[in-house]
Amino acid sequence: MSSLQPNVAVIGAGCAGLAAAARLAEHAVPVTLFEASPHLGGRARGVSWKTLSLDNGQHILLGAYSETLRLLELVGNKPEDVFLRMPLQLHMHRELKLNACPILPAPLHILAGLLLAQGLPFSERFVAIRFMAWMKLKGFRLEEDETLGALLQRKHQPARLTRLLWEPLCLAALNTPVAQASAQVFLNVLRDSFAGNRADSDMLLPRCDLSSLLADPMAMYIERKGGRVLRSASVVTLNKPDNFLVETEDGARESFTHVVLATSPFRLQPLLQHFPSMAECVRTVSQFEYQPIYTVYLQYPQSVRLDSAMMGFASGKDQDLHSQWVFDRGWLCNQPGLLAVVISAEGHHQELTQQALAESVASEISSAFPHLPPPLWHKVIAEKRATFACRPEMARPSQKTSVPGLSLAGDYSTDGLTANLYPATIEGAVRSGVQCAEHILSDIGRKQQ
Ligand SMILES: Cc1cc2nc3c(=O)[nH]c(=O)nc-3n(C[C@H](O)[C@H](O)[C@H](O)COP(=O)(O)OP(=O)(O)OC[C@H]3O[C@@H](n4cnc5c(N)ncnc54)[C@H](O)[C@@H]3O)c2cc1C
């Protein structure tokens, strides 16, 4: 029986760990957040470059990210101040223009958008609407998971429709190629984005770098509420002789009643080695595969501005392109002339040097927008293990573990319900962190009764 008053160690200050710590701090539970890096935010963080604040990768959030939005409000970042909010739209350069109809309730706004989409023949719009109607009828639930590619074939989605609509959506949401991606998780995302409130499908584009958006205000909130946020504090050993003993790289040791392990999945193993009952979890996570995301920043003269904040490119018509999405940071973050080109998932771009990739992307951008001058400089940020590959029926560890007081937060961990399975996203990470904090709060509540 623990002799300590409740106090919680959260290991890892990505979105999951920050969310867990903020929730605990909100309820006045003493909490210490350990982060190995000097910077908070993990895979969603700002990166300083020259005089600019870039991101480790351009992120996009959705109106359906309810826990993330609640947390942002809690820590004082009003969503209307920090996001450019746009009704769902899919503009694939020169090929497809789809705007959800903002005055209709969900899901009619999407169906109307599909019906009026420019660039798809009527037959393809009809097939897409029939597919959406089928998903809704099924409650977005498959009897058995399969790849999205197999499901699209089974539902007779033409190749062009897949290339212009389903593939870009799947890459953006699951960061996994259609041929490998879990159809059930894709349906979960569509359900949460398209079948709830109309505003759930809105796209939220950050107006500032990700550290200013998420990690910094959350850390300040945690500290304001009496919690501790320790940077450059890599946890090297976790043990549980009685209470949890947390040891950092510099040899410091502290005891805690509860631990939330919120590292990325590939960093779990060394911290679980003293817990034989977690061997199965370690095995499960060791089978994960990962997918990269590359962001190519191109700085043009400040006078350069695209017609919209975000535009997609679909490969396969005349040529294979590396570029998938371009974001104009002049529109978003007051960084005039700066474009961020995003390349999700695996591909031939990984075989190129960063210089060759930047040149190739710059040449694709200049063919798409011939009026642009050459870029002044470029910066490539390659996140090689950006997300787990979201495959059908993949085993994922649960937030609650076999070790009392130990929980797992992260975009990969689950509450065990198929309907709640999310791809690797900020919202998935935040939800898992909040869920772990809830388990701890109810445990503390039970012990105090
Ligand atoms: C380039 C890119 C683009 C993305 N785009 C989107 C997007 O558009 N929309 C979206 O919703 N999601 C997107 N994602 C996914 C999203 O960023 C992640 O799902 C989310 O940030 C994961 O958060 P996490 O807390 O689970 O893990 P992480 O962010 O990986 O956090 C884990 C933290 O633990 C720390 N740590 C590890 N070991 C230790 C240790 N021993 N001691 C102390 N600390 C430790 C790490 O340093 C890290 O800070 C993107 C990801 C990337 C990389």
The ligand as an SDF file (V2000), in Angstrom:
LIG
                    3D

 53 58  0  0  0  0  0  0  0  0999 V2000
    5.3890   15.7560  -39.8900 C   0  0  0  0  0  0  0  0  0  0  0  0
    4.1350   15.3540  -39.1730 C   0  0  0  0  0  0  0  0  0  0  0  0
    2.9160   15.8170  -39.6370 C   0  0  0  0  0  0  0  0  0  0  0  0
    1.7500   15.4690  -38.9660 C   0  0  0  0  0  0  0  0  0  0  0  0
    0.5580   15.9830  -39.3930 N   0  0  0  0  0  0  0  0  0  0  0  0
   -0.5310   15.8270  -38.6260 C   0  0  0  0  0  0  0  0  0  0  0  0
   -1.7260   16.5380  -38.9160 C   0  0  0  0  0  0  0  0  0  0  0  0
   -1.8030   17.2660  -39.8890 O   0  0  0  0  0  0  0  0  0  0  0  0
   -2.7860   16.3730  -38.0760 N   0  0  0  0  0  0  0  0  0  0  0  0
   -2.7230   15.5820  -36.9800 C   0  0  0  0  0  0  0  0  0  0  0  0
   -3.7080   15.5250  -36.2320 O   0  0  0  0  0  0  0  0  0  0  0  0
   -1.6090   14.8670  -36.6820 N   0  0  0  0  0  0  0  0  0  0  0  0
   -0.5170   14.9860  -37.4710 C   0  0  0  0  0  0  0  0  0  0  0  0
    0.6400   14.3290  -37.1440 N   0  0  0  0  0  0  0  0  0  0  0  0
    0.6300   13.3450  -36.0510 C   0  0  0  0  0  0  0  0  0  0  0  0
    0.7570   14.0100  -34.6780 C   0  0  0  0  0  0  0  0  0  0  0  0
    1.7660   14.9910  -34.6700 O   0  0  0  0  0  0  0  0  0  0  0  0
    1.1040   12.9230  -33.6730 C   0  0  0  0  0  0  0  0  0  0  0  0
    0.1450   11.9030  -33.7570 O   0  0  0  0  0  0  0  0  0  0  0  0
    1.1320   13.4370  -32.2420 C   0  0  0  0  0  0  0  0  0  0  0  0
    1.8720   14.6170  -32.1430 O   0  0  0  0  0  0  0  0  0  0  0  0
    1.7490   12.3370  -31.3560 C   0  0  0  0  0  0  0  0  0  0  0  0
    1.8160   12.7840  -30.0240 O   0  0  0  0  0  0  0  0  0  0  0  0
    2.2760   11.7920  -28.8690 P   0  0  0  0  0  0  0  0  0  0  0  0
    2.2440   12.5780  -27.6230 O   0  0  0  0  0  0  0  0  0  0  0  0
    1.4940   10.5360  -28.9520 O   0  0  0  0  0  0  0  0  0  0  0  0
    3.7750   11.3650  -29.2230 O   0  0  0  0  0  0  0  0  0  0  0  0
    5.1050   12.2410  -29.3970 P   0  0  0  0  0  0  0  0  0  0  0  0
    4.7680   13.5490  -29.9940 O   0  0  0  0  0  0  0  0  0  0  0  0
    6.0690   11.3740  -30.1130 O   0  0  0  0  0  0  0  0  0  0  0  0
    5.6040   12.5260  -27.9140 O   0  0  0  0  0  0  0  0  0  0  0  0
    6.4190   11.6620  -27.1880 C   0  0  0  0  0  0  0  0  0  0  0  0
    7.3990   12.5060  -26.3630 C   0  0  0  0  0  0  0  0  0  0  0  0
    8.0930   11.6450  -25.4540 O   0  0  0  0  0  0  0  0  0  0  0  0
    9.4140   12.1200  -25.3630 C   0  0  0  0  0  0  0  0  0  0  0  0
   10.2460   11.0170  -24.8220 N   0  0  0  0  0  0  0  0  0  0  0  0
   10.6000    9.8640  -25.4400 C   0  0  0  0  0  0  0  0  0  0  0  0
   11.3340    9.0950  -24.6370 N   0  0  0  0  0  0  0  0  0  0  0  0
   11.4310    9.7740  -23.4530 C   0  0  0  0  0  0  0  0  0  0  0  0
   12.0650    9.4900  -22.2060 C   0  0  0  0  0  0  0  0  0  0  0  0
   12.7550    8.3490  -22.0070 N   0  0  0  0  0  0  0  0  0  0  0  0
   11.9870   10.4050  -21.1960 N   0  0  0  0  0  0  0  0  0  0  0  0
   11.2950   11.5640  -21.3720 C   0  0  0  0  0  0  0  0  0  0  0  0
   10.6860   11.8670  -22.5550 N   0  0  0  0  0  0  0  0  0  0  0  0
   10.7480   10.9890  -23.5610 C   0  0  0  0  0  0  0  0  0  0  0  0
    9.7600   12.5220  -26.7680 C   0  0  0  0  0  0  0  0  0  0  0  0
   10.9010   13.3850  -26.8230 O   0  0  0  0  0  0  0  0  0  0  0  0
    8.4600   13.1940  -27.1930 C   0  0  0  0  0  0  0  0  0  0  0  0
    8.4810   14.5810  -26.9080 O   0  0  0  0  0  0  0  0  0  0  0  0
    1.8110   14.6160  -37.8360 C   0  0  0  0  0  0  0  0  0  0  0  0
    3.0490   14.1280  -37.3940 C   0  0  0  0  0  0  0  0  0  0  0  0
    4.1930   14.5060  -38.0440 C   0  0  0  0  0  0  0  0  0  0  0  0
    5.5120   14.0010  -37.5320 C   0  0  0  0  0  0  0  0  0  0  0  0
  1  2  1  0
  2  3  1  0
  2 52  2  0
  3  4  2  0
  4  5  1  0
  4 50  1  0
  5  6  2  0
  6  7  1  0
  6 13  1  0
  7  8  2  0
  7  9  1  0
  9 10  1  0
 10 11  2  0
 10 12  1  0
 12 13  2  0
 13 14  1  0
 14 15  1  0
 14 50  1  0
 15 16  1  0
 16 17  1  0
 16 18  1  0
 18 19  1  0
 18 20  1  0
 20 21  1  0
 20 22  1  0
 22 23  1  0
 23 24  1  0
 24 25  2  0
 24 26  1  0
 24 27  1  0
 27 28  1  0
 28 29  2  0
 28 30  1  0
 28 31  1  0
 31 32  1  0
 32 33  1  0
 33 34  1  0
 33 48  1  0
 34 35  1  0
 35 36  1  0
 35 46  1  0
 36 37  1  0
 36 45  1  0
 37 38  2  0
 38 39  1  0
 39 40  1  0
 39 45  2  0
 40 41  1  0
 40 42  2  0
 42 43  1  0
 43 44  2  0
 44 45  1  0
 46 47  1  0
 46 48  1  0
 48 49  1  0
 50 51  2  0
 51 52  1  0
 52 53  1  0
M  END
$$$$
